[in-house]
Each structure stands twice: as structure tokens, then as C-alpha cells.
Amino acid sequence: MYNETIKAENKIISCNALMEIFQAMNETLKKYQQISEKEKMANAVLDYSNQHYTFKDEGSRLRIVVDFHDNTCVTFDNYENFISVFYNRANEVKSMDIDYKLSYSVINPEPNRSTDYYSQAINMHINEKKIDIQVNLRSDDHKLDDIYNLIKEKILKAPERYTRLIKKRNAIKNKIIFGFGFIPAIIVAIMLCFIPVVLEVYKTTYILFALASCGLAYLFGSVVMSGKLDNLYSSIVPEQVYEKYDYENNRSIYTDNVDDYISKSEVLIGKNFYNMQRRNEIKKLEKKYKKFLPYELIVIIVISLIIIVI
């Protein structure tokens, strides 16, 4: 027999990936339980010495214990009941423990009667920050190999957690804030041109209109978009750890705990259930407002030159 622990680090594990694994486990279990039942019926009319089993079930099971955020805990021995609850309440799940086992015997009849016992297991502990998988499989029996390979595939091919979206989040936030804010800022800055005193100030140097537009853009963008962006990022960023104290500005400086972040995974259950939607929303906002920036900057430059000329 061989044992192995599959580590899922710096990955985003979706509910769909988990459901595919659970489904495969159930289908394999049902397959061999049906084989056992058929062989039991066939052997019922035979003498004990002539009975032959390729798979005699000895207590195979798929048992799942689900811990919810409301402090309730439910044990499922029936897959259909479990998958229905998981499908409808995945956003309430705090953790799950999966106990999957094939226990069986292989019986050969006379004249060389023999009985061999087998027990293979896959155990999984899943919570919002990690997924631990332990397997105990026989190298000479491949009944659970497909499930084992499916688990490895779903983990190894899962999207990475620590990507540009997290590493460059300040730049992404500013891009969205300015991209949104420049639209009303340019309008307001132009309207201020109709105030003679402001127009004269603008004329003193070509950069004043641009500076005013940038300042107003950051103001408008921050007021409207900062709260939304902070909310979108709140559950997908690394935790902050103390780095040092800035005596010049009298404040503590904190930084991302990257090592801890990439050592764990992000399982899209419970509090993480909407994290992929949050990531997609950030990407959508960046793509949208990134397109605006070149045109907005061109408009600012053109208006700045016009103000100097008139």
C-alpha cells in the first residue's frame, strides 16, 4: 500500500471542481456496490465453497460531515441529500470532512479457495483557506486511481490565487479611479473656465488645467469607486502584518503577508463563495476604464493648449 498527501497551495478551488470530485466518488462507490449486490444474488444459490466474489462489499462508504457558519453540523451518509444541500448552501459552509472508503473482499472458490481483504481510502478536509487530501491506496488495485487522478488534475489545473490582480491592486485601483473620475472632472474643469479669475489662473501655465483635472478626477473617482473597490478586494487580498515603524511620520507600516497567502488556497465556499465574481468584476472595471484613459488624457492636453492660446 502507499500513502500520499496532496497539497493544494496558492490555488482557487471552485465549487464546480469539488462537485465533480464528489460526483466521481459517488459513481465509483455505486458501481462497486451494484457489482457486490449482483454477485451476492448469484452466489445465493451456490454452496459456500463454490461462491465467487470479485467485489464483496465490506462496509464501503462515502460519508461527509459539513460544518456550517451558523454553528450547525450535519453528517451525510446519503450522497443525494448532501449534494442537494451543498448546491443550495455552499455559501454557508464553513468546512467539510469527506470520508471515502472502499472496503471489500475478493473470494475465489474451490479447489483453491482464498479470501483477500482490501481497504482503500481517500480523506479530504476542506475549509475556506485550504483543502487537505490524504490517500491510502493499494499499488496492486486501481479501483480508485481515476478519482485520485481527477483530484490531482482539479488542483494542479486550478487558477492561481496570487496573480497580478492582487500584486498590482494599487495600480489597478488608481487606473479605475482616474478612468472614472476624469469624465466628470474634465466637465467641471471646463465649466470653471467660464469664471474669469479661474481662466486667468489656468493661463499662467499649461499644466494648471491638467493638474486641476487630475485632482478633481481623483476626488470624484475616490468618492464613487473607492468604497466599491475596497469591498471587492476585501476577501481576496493577503492579511497585513507589521513591518516597521515610521518615526518620521509617526505611524506603523504594514505589508502583505505573501508567504502565508501563497501557502494556502482559496476554496470558494462560505465567505469565499463570491470571490471569483469579485475578481471578474474588478477585471471588468479595469478593462472598461483603462480604455477611457488615453482619450481622457488627450482631451486634457488639447484643452490645456487651447487655454494657453486663447
MARKE-490203 format. One record per residue (C-alpha): residue number from 1; x, y, z; residue in one letter. Coordinates in nm, 4 decimals, m for minus. Layout:
BEGIN
REC / NUM / X / Y / Z / A $
...
***
This chain:
BEGIN
REC / 1 / 0.0000 / 0.0000 / 0.0000 / M $
REC / 2 / 0.1116 / 0.3590 / m0.0407 / Y $
REC / 3 / 0.0134 / 0.6804 / 0.1298 / N $
REC / 4 / 0.0267 / 1.0330 / m0.0054 / E $
REC / 5 / m0.0870 / 1.3794 / 0.0915 / T $
REC / 6 / m0.1861 / 1.6118 / m0.1905 / I $
REC / 7 / m0.1170 / 1.9749 / m0.1044 / K $
REC / 8 / m0.3240 / 2.2496 / m0.2589 / A $
REC / 9 / m0.1322 / 2.5761 / m0.2273 / E $
REC / 10 / m0.1894 / 2.9133 / m0.3959 / N $
REC / 11 / m0.4926 / 2.7786 / m0.5828 / K $
REC / 12 / m0.8549 / 2.8824 / m0.6259 / I $
REC / 13 / m1.0741 / 2.5742 / m0.5875 / I $
REC / 14 / m1.4239 / 2.6225 / m0.7246 / S $
REC / 15 / m1.7469 / 2.4600 / m0.6112 / C $
REC / 16 / m1.7793 / 2.3015 / m0.9553 / N $
REC / 17 / m1.4407 / 2.1310 / m0.9147 / A $
REC / 18 / m1.5456 / 1.9956 / m0.5757 / L $
REC / 19 / m1.8789 / 1.8752 / m0.7108 / M $
REC / 20 / m1.7049 / 1.6886 / m0.9930 / E $
REC / 21 / m1.4875 / 1.5097 / m0.7369 / I $
REC / 22 / m1.7848 / 1.4241 / m0.5148 / F $
REC / 23 / m1.9818 / 1.3009 / m0.8153 / Q $
REC / 24 / m1.6955 / 1.0758 / m0.9274 / A $
REC / 25 / m1.6646 / 0.9334 / m0.5763 / M $
REC / 26 / m2.0341 / 0.8543 / m0.5612 / N $
REC / 27 / m2.0461 / 0.6985 / m0.9078 / E $
REC / 28 / m1.7499 / 0.4724 / m0.8304 / T $
REC / 29 / m1.8986 / 0.3699 / m0.4965 / L $
REC / 30 / m2.2369 / 0.2910 / m0.6535 / K $
REC / 31 / m2.0694 / 0.0976 / m0.9328 / K $
REC / 32 / m1.8938 / m0.1415 / m0.6975 / Y $
REC / 33 / m2.1872 / m0.1681 / m0.4586 / Q $
REC / 34 / m2.4017 / m0.2771 / m0.7537 / Q $
REC / 35 / m2.1387 / m0.5337 / m0.8517 / I $
REC / 36 / m2.1439 / m0.6637 / m0.4957 / S $
REC / 37 / m2.5233 / m0.6920 / m0.4945 / E $
REC / 38 / m2.5299 / m0.8769 / m0.8265 / K $
REC / 39 / m2.2639 / m1.1217 / m0.7109 / E $
REC / 40 / m2.4441 / m1.1711 / m0.3810 / K $
REC / 41 / m2.7625 / m1.2686 / m0.5669 / M $
REC / 42 / m2.5693 / m1.5020 / m0.7990 / A $
REC / 43 / m2.3904 / m1.6680 / m0.5067 / N $
REC / 44 / m2.7067 / m1.7086 / m0.3013 / A $
REC / 45 / m2.7931 / m2.0320 / m0.4875 / V $
REC / 46 / m2.4414 / m2.1767 / m0.4541 / L $
REC / 47 / m2.2750 / m2.3687 / m0.1756 / D $
REC / 48 / m2.0395 / m2.1611 / 0.0339 / Y $
REC / 49 / m1.7356 / m2.3436 / m0.1045 / S $
REC / 50 / m1.8375 / m2.2594 / m0.4609 / N $
REC / 51 / m1.9124 / m1.8932 / m0.4065 / Q $
REC / 52 / m1.7054 / m1.6458 / m0.6054 / H $
REC / 53 / m1.6786 / m1.2707 / m0.5481 / Y $
REC / 54 / m1.4733 / m1.0190 / m0.7403 / T $
REC / 55 / m1.6043 / m0.7500 / m0.5056 / F $
REC / 56 / m1.7822 / m0.8360 / m0.1824 / K $
REC / 57 / m1.8684 / m0.5137 / m0.0060 / D $
REC / 58 / m1.7361 / m0.4980 / 0.3486 / E $
REC / 59 / m1.8613 / m0.1547 / 0.4510 / G $
REC / 60 / m1.7629 / 0.0800 / 0.1682 / S $
REC / 61 / m1.8929 / 0.4324 / 0.2210 / R $
REC / 62 / m1.8986 / 0.7986 / 0.1324 / L $
REC / 63 / m1.9592 / 0.9963 / 0.4492 / R $
REC / 64 / m1.9466 / 1.3742 / 0.4555 / I $
REC / 65 / m1.9570 / 1.5918 / 0.7656 / V $
REC / 66 / m2.0496 / 1.9535 / 0.6946 / V $
REC / 67 / m1.9924 / 2.2353 / 0.9418 / D $
REC / 68 / m2.1955 / 2.5486 / 0.8691 / F $
REC / 69 / m2.1291 / 2.9077 / 0.9708 / H $
REC / 70 / m2.4423 / 2.9071 / 1.1840 / D $
REC / 71 / m2.2648 / 2.6580 / 1.4152 / N $
REC / 72 / m2.4692 / 2.3611 / 1.2982 / T $
REC / 73 / m2.3050 / 2.0383 / 1.1875 / C $
REC / 74 / m2.4645 / 1.7695 / 0.9709 / V $
REC / 75 / m2.3373 / 1.4212 / 0.8812 / T $
REC / 76 / m2.4444 / 1.2868 / 0.5422 / F $
REC / 77 / m2.4332 / 0.9186 / 0.4518 / D $
REC / 78 / m2.6653 / 0.9726 / 0.1560 / N $
REC / 79 / m2.4962 / 1.1422 / m0.1382 / Y $
REC / 80 / m2.8154 / 1.2811 / m0.2932 / E $
REC / 81 / m2.9084 / 1.4558 / 0.0317 / N $
REC / 82 / m2.5598 / 1.6001 / 0.0664 / F $
REC / 83 / m2.5225 / 1.7289 / m0.2885 / I $
REC / 84 / m2.8627 / 1.8980 / m0.2721 / S $
REC / 85 / m2.7641 / 2.0824 / 0.0462 / V $
REC / 86 / m2.4180 / 2.1686 / m0.0877 / F $
REC / 87 / m2.5613 / 2.3035 / m0.4134 / Y $
REC / 88 / m2.8058 / 2.5309 / m0.2310 / N $
REC / 89 / m2.5991 / 2.6260 / 0.0733 / R $
REC / 90 / m2.2349 / 2.6298 / m0.0391 / A $
REC / 91 / m2.2128 / 2.9950 / 0.0700 / N $
REC / 92 / m2.2951 / 2.8859 / 0.4267 / E $
REC / 93 / m2.0405 / 2.6029 / 0.4502 / V $
REC / 94 / m1.7528 / 2.6583 / 0.6917 / K $
REC / 95 / m1.5764 / 2.3250 / 0.6433 / S $
REC / 96 / m1.6285 / 1.9694 / 0.5196 / M $
REC / 97 / m1.4724 / 1.6353 / 0.6056 / D $
REC / 98 / m1.5028 / 1.3635 / 0.3437 / I $
REC / 99 / m1.4507 / 1.0030 / 0.4491 / D $
REC / 100 / m1.4417 / 0.7869 / 0.1365 / Y $
REC / 101 / m1.3572 / 0.4197 / 0.1627 / K $
REC / 102 / m1.3760 / 0.1054 / m0.0458 / L $
REC / 103 / m1.3638 / m0.1983 / 0.1852 / S $
REC / 104 / m1.4157 / m0.5307 / 0.0136 / Y $
REC / 105 / m1.3042 / m0.8874 / m0.0193 / S $
REC / 106 / m1.2206 / m1.0992 / m0.3230 / V $
REC / 107 / m1.3232 / m1.4641 / m0.2811 / I $
REC / 108 / m1.2117 / m1.7458 / m0.5088 / N $
REC / 109 / m1.3992 / m2.0793 / m0.4937 / P $
REC / 110 / m1.2720 / m2.4352 / m0.4511 / E $
REC / 111 / m1.0426 / m2.6105 / m0.5248 / P $
REC / 112 / m0.8037 / m2.3232 / m0.4492 / N $
REC / 113 / m1.0362 / m2.1307 / m0.2232 / R $
REC / 114 / m0.8958 / m1.7981 / m0.0979 / S $
REC / 115 / m1.0182 / m1.4747 / 0.0504 / T $
REC / 116 / m0.8286 / m1.1471 / 0.0133 / D $
REC / 117 / m0.9330 / m0.8326 / 0.2012 / Y $
REC / 118 / m0.8807 / m0.4824 / 0.0626 / Y $
REC / 119 / m0.9342 / m0.1387 / 0.2070 / S $
REC / 120 / m0.8592 / 0.1822 / 0.0209 / Q $
REC / 121 / m0.9420 / 0.5328 / 0.1350 / A $
REC / 122 / m0.9418 / 0.8970 / 0.0312 / I $
REC / 123 / m0.9946 / 1.1523 / 0.3085 / N $
REC / 124 / m1.0418 / 1.5221 / 0.2498 / M $
REC / 125 / m1.0637 / 1.8157 / 0.4859 / H $
REC / 126 / m1.1926 / 2.1278 / 0.3163 / I $
REC / 127 / m1.2349 / 2.4748 / 0.4566 / N $
REC / 128 / m1.2239 / 2.8266 / 0.3149 / E $
REC / 129 / m0.8448 / 2.8506 / 0.3312 / K $
REC / 130 / m0.7243 / 2.5041 / 0.2410 / K $
REC / 131 / m0.8022 / 2.1623 / 0.1088 / I $
REC / 132 / m0.6066 / 1.8704 / 0.2527 / D $
REC / 133 / m0.6263 / 1.5335 / 0.0803 / I $
REC / 134 / m0.4863 / 1.2109 / 0.2166 / Q $
REC / 135 / m0.4981 / 0.8906 / 0.0163 / V $
REC / 136 / m0.4313 / 0.5340 / 0.1218 / N $
REC / 137 / m0.4359 / 0.3206 / m0.1911 / L $
REC / 138 / m0.3059 / m0.0177 / m0.2956 / R $
REC / 139 / m0.0496 / m0.0222 / m0.5721 / S $
REC / 140 / m0.1891 / m0.3557 / m0.6943 / D $
REC / 141 / m0.5517 / m0.2428 / m0.7148 / D $
REC / 142 / m0.6564 / 0.0502 / m0.9332 / H $
REC / 143 / m1.0227 / 0.0938 / m0.8425 / K $
REC / 144 / m0.9689 / 0.4461 / m0.7045 / L $
REC / 145 / m0.6955 / 0.5592 / m0.9411 / D $
REC / 146 / m0.9354 / 0.7588 / m1.1595 / D $
REC / 147 / m1.0633 / 0.9543 / m0.8599 / I $
REC / 148 / m0.7119 / 1.0120 / m0.7326 / Y $
REC / 149 / m0.6038 / 1.1444 / m1.0740 / N $
REC / 150 / m0.9157 / 1.3608 / m1.1000 / L $
REC / 151 / m0.8368 / 1.5235 / m0.7645 / I $
REC / 152 / m0.4789 / 1.5939 / m0.8702 / K $
REC / 153 / m0.5969 / 1.7357 / m1.2024 / E $
REC / 154 / m0.8531 / 1.9674 / m1.0432 / K $
REC / 155 / m0.5936 / 2.1013 / m0.8011 / I $
REC / 156 / m0.2974 / 2.1316 / m1.0377 / L $
REC / 157 / m0.5068 / 2.2987 / m1.3099 / K $
REC / 158 / m0.6936 / 2.5286 / m1.0728 / A $
REC / 159 / m0.6337 / 2.9037 / m1.1227 / P $
REC / 160 / m0.3552 / 3.0608 / m0.9189 / E $
REC / 161 / m0.4510 / 3.2791 / m0.6271 / R $
REC / 162 / m0.1634 / 3.5286 / m0.6094 / Y $
REC / 163 / m0.1811 / 3.6934 / m0.9507 / T $
REC / 164 / m0.1376 / 4.0403 / m1.0961 / R $
REC / 165 / m0.4876 / 4.1272 / m0.9726 / L $
REC / 166 / m0.3539 / 4.1049 / m0.6157 / I $
REC / 167 / 0.0096 / 4.2080 / m0.6683 / K $
REC / 168 / m0.0762 / 4.5267 / m0.8606 / K $
REC / 169 / m0.4017 / 4.6129 / m0.6890 / R $
REC / 170 / m0.3000 / 4.9712 / m0.6013 / N $
REC / 171 / m0.2205 / 5.0455 / m0.9654 / A $
REC / 172 / m0.5434 / 4.8774 / m1.0753 / I $
REC / 173 / m0.7447 / 5.0788 / m0.8232 / K $
REC / 174 / m0.5884 / 5.4061 / m0.9388 / N $
REC / 175 / m0.6497 / 5.3171 / m1.3022 / K $
REC / 176 / m1.0192 / 5.2628 / m1.2307 / I $
REC / 177 / m1.0476 / 5.5677 / m1.0047 / I $
REC / 178 / m0.8895 / 5.8031 / m1.2594 / F $
REC / 179 / m1.0626 / 5.6396 / m1.5556 / G $
REC / 180 / m1.3981 / 5.7013 / m1.3917 / F $
REC / 181 / m1.3119 / 6.0345 / m1.2304 / G $
REC / 182 / m1.1735 / 6.2101 / m1.5373 / F $
REC / 183 / m1.5161 / 6.2152 / m1.7040 / I $
REC / 184 / m1.6863 / 6.4478 / m1.4517 / P $
REC / 185 / m1.3530 / 6.6166 / m1.3677 / A $
REC / 186 / m1.2956 / 6.7396 / m1.7230 / I $
REC / 187 / m1.6531 / 6.8716 / m1.7410 / I $
REC / 188 / m1.6145 / 7.0599 / m1.4115 / V $
REC / 189 / m1.2687 / 7.1902 / m1.5062 / A $
REC / 190 / m1.4065 / 7.3224 / m1.8343 / I $
REC / 191 / m1.7016 / 7.4889 / m1.6594 / M $
REC / 192 / m1.4556 / 7.6648 / m1.4301 / L $
REC / 193 / m1.3057 / 7.8268 / m1.7399 / C $
REC / 194 / m1.6148 / 8.0474 / m1.7559 / F $
REC / 195 / m1.5059 / 8.2079 / m1.4301 / I $
REC / 196 / m1.2638 / 8.4874 / m1.5390 / P $
REC / 197 / m1.0415 / 8.4605 / m1.2338 / V $
REC / 198 / m1.0018 / 8.0851 / m1.2775 / V $
REC / 199 / m0.9371 / 8.1220 / m1.6501 / L $
REC / 200 / m0.6586 / 8.3700 / m1.5825 / E $
REC / 201 / m0.5023 / 8.1284 / m1.3369 / V $
REC / 202 / m0.5261 / 7.8492 / m1.5939 / Y $
REC / 203 / m0.3464 / 8.0712 / m1.8472 / K $
REC / 204 / m0.0417 / 8.1207 / m1.6274 / T $
REC / 205 / 0.0866 / 7.7768 / m1.7223 / T $
REC / 206 / m0.0439 / 7.4962 / m1.9392 / Y $
REC / 207 / m0.0188 / 7.2368 / m1.6610 / I $
REC / 208 / m0.2698 / 7.4021 / m1.4262 / L $
REC / 209 / m0.5731 / 7.2789 / m1.6170 / F $
REC / 210 / m0.4215 / 6.9310 / m1.6235 / A $
REC / 211 / m0.3431 / 6.9437 / m1.2511 / L $
REC / 212 / m0.6944 / 7.0630 / m1.1715 / A $
REC / 213 / m0.8414 / 6.7855 / m1.3852 / S $
REC / 214 / m0.6247 / 6.5215 / m1.2153 / C $
REC / 215 / m0.7114 / 6.6473 / m0.8681 / G $
REC / 216 / m1.0829 / 6.6548 / m0.9423 / L $
REC / 217 / m1.0620 / 6.3151 / m1.1129 / A $
REC / 218 / m0.9063 / 6.1575 / m0.8057 / Y $
REC / 219 / m1.1653 / 6.3251 / m0.5830 / L $
REC / 220 / m1.4655 / 6.2146 / m0.7891 / F $
REC / 221 / m1.3214 / 5.8678 / m0.8528 / G $
REC / 222 / m1.2372 / 5.8102 / m0.4878 / S $
REC / 223 / m1.5800 / 5.9197 / m0.3669 / V $
REC / 224 / m1.7652 / 5.6919 / m0.6082 / V $
REC / 225 / m1.5299 / 5.3973 / m0.6676 / M $
REC / 226 / m1.3001 / 5.3558 / m0.3650 / S $
REC / 227 / m1.5630 / 5.2022 / m0.1413 / G $
REC / 228 / m1.6737 / 4.9630 / m0.4133 / K $
REC / 229 / m1.3166 / 4.8552 / m0.4913 / L $
REC / 230 / m1.2304 / 4.8097 / m0.1237 / D $
REC / 231 / m1.5362 / 4.5885 / m0.0867 / N $
REC / 232 / m1.4448 / 4.3815 / m0.3942 / L $
REC / 233 / m1.0900 / 4.3324 / m0.2688 / Y $
REC / 234 / m1.1771 / 4.2786 / 0.0978 / S $
REC / 235 / m1.1937 / 3.8974 / 0.0914 / S $
REC / 236 / m0.9290 / 3.8220 / m0.1726 / I $
REC / 237 / m0.6199 / 4.0100 / m0.0523 / V $
REC / 238 / m0.3437 / 3.8872 / 0.1831 / P $
REC / 239 / m0.3592 / 3.9691 / 0.5519 / E $
REC / 240 / m0.1467 / 4.2618 / 0.6640 / Q $
REC / 241 / 0.1467 / 4.2112 / 0.9029 / V $
REC / 242 / 0.3546 / 4.4681 / 1.0878 / Y $
REC / 243 / 0.6766 / 4.5582 / 0.9028 / E $
REC / 244 / 0.8274 / 4.8582 / 1.0843 / K $
REC / 245 / 0.7545 / 5.1908 / 1.2490 / Y $
REC / 246 / 0.7891 / 5.5114 / 1.0515 / D $
REC / 247 / 0.9237 / 5.7585 / 1.3093 / Y $
REC / 248 / 0.9272 / 6.0439 / 1.0594 / E $
REC / 249 / 0.5511 / 6.0236 / 1.0086 / N $
REC / 250 / 0.4690 / 5.8639 / 1.3452 / N $
REC / 251 / 0.2882 / 5.5623 / 1.2071 / R $
REC / 252 / 0.3203 / 5.1868 / 1.1829 / S $
REC / 253 / 0.3799 / 5.0353 / 0.8408 / I $
REC / 254 / 0.2119 / 4.7098 / 0.7435 / Y $
REC / 255 / 0.2742 / 4.4897 / 0.4434 / T $
REC / 256 / 0.1138 / 4.1898 / 0.2730 / D $
REC / 257 / 0.1848 / 3.8530 / 0.4327 / N $
REC / 258 / 0.2626 / 3.6978 / 0.0953 / V $
REC / 259 / 0.4258 / 3.3790 / 0.2263 / D $
REC / 260 / 0.1167 / 3.2903 / 0.4265 / D $
REC / 261 / m0.1101 / 3.3866 / 0.1361 / Y $
REC / 262 / 0.0554 / 3.1604 / m0.1212 / I $
REC / 263 / 0.0904 / 2.8725 / 0.1263 / S $
REC / 264 / m0.2883 / 2.8454 / 0.1405 / K $
REC / 265 / m0.5621 / 2.8052 / m0.1132 / S $
REC / 266 / m0.8924 / 2.9812 / m0.1630 / E $
REC / 267 / m1.1842 / 2.7418 / m0.1618 / V $
REC / 268 / m1.4986 / 2.9071 / m0.2957 / L $
REC / 269 / m1.7300 / 2.8087 / m0.0142 / I $
REC / 270 / m1.8666 / 3.0054 / 0.2794 / G $
REC / 271 / m1.7225 / 3.3562 / 0.2979 / K $
REC / 272 / m1.5272 / 3.2957 / m0.0238 / N $
REC / 273 / m1.8298 / 3.1881 / m0.2259 / F $
REC / 274 / m1.8472 / 3.5109 / m0.4301 / Y $
REC / 275 / m1.4715 / 3.5663 / m0.4612 / N $
REC / 276 / m1.4491 / 3.4650 / m0.8260 / M $
REC / 277 / m1.7335 / 3.7022 / m0.9106 / Q $
REC / 278 / m1.5428 / 3.9749 / m0.7252 / R $
REC / 279 / m1.2273 / 3.9044 / m0.9238 / R $
REC / 280 / m1.4210 / 3.9103 / m1.2501 / N $
REC / 281 / m1.5885 / 4.2372 / m1.1548 / E $
REC / 282 / m1.2503 / 4.4003 / m1.0851 / I $
REC / 283 / m1.1174 / 4.2778 / m1.4202 / K $
REC / 284 / m1.4280 / 4.4117 / m1.5929 / K $
REC / 285 / m1.3909 / 4.7550 / m1.4305 / L $
REC / 286 / m1.0206 / 4.7738 / m1.5152 / E $
REC / 287 / m1.0810 / 4.6781 / m1.8768 / K $
REC / 288 / m1.3608 / 4.9323 / m1.9083 / K $
REC / 289 / m1.1863 / 5.2347 / m1.7575 / Y $
REC / 290 / m0.8434 / 5.1546 / m1.8981 / K $
REC / 291 / m0.9900 / 5.2206 / m2.2419 / K $
REC / 292 / m1.1043 / 5.5678 / m2.1358 / F $
REC / 293 / m0.7696 / 5.6913 / m2.0024 / L $
REC / 294 / m0.5843 / 5.7597 / m2.3321 / P $
REC / 295 / m0.8771 / 5.9600 / m2.4737 / Y $
REC / 296 / m0.9252 / 6.1500 / m2.1470 / E $
REC / 297 / m0.5576 / 6.2444 / m2.1345 / L $
REC / 298 / m0.5659 / 6.3602 / m2.4972 / I $
REC / 299 / m0.8687 / 6.5791 / m2.4205 / V $
REC / 300 / m0.6886 / 6.7321 / m2.1209 / I $
REC / 301 / m0.3770 / 6.8079 / m2.3271 / I $
REC / 302 / m0.5794 / 6.9630 / m2.6097 / V $
REC / 303 / m0.7839 / 7.1822 / m2.3750 / I $
REC / 304 / m0.4679 / 7.2880 / m2.1883 / S $
REC / 305 / m0.3150 / 7.4069 / m2.5172 / L $
REC / 306 / m0.6326 / 7.5860 / m2.6204 / I $
REC / 307 / m0.6438 / 7.7724 / m2.2884 / I $
REC / 308 / m0.2841 / 7.8915 / m2.3353 / I $
REC / 309 / m0.3516 / 8.0044 / m2.6935 / V $
REC / 310 / m0.6761 / 8.1967 / m2.6391 / I $
***
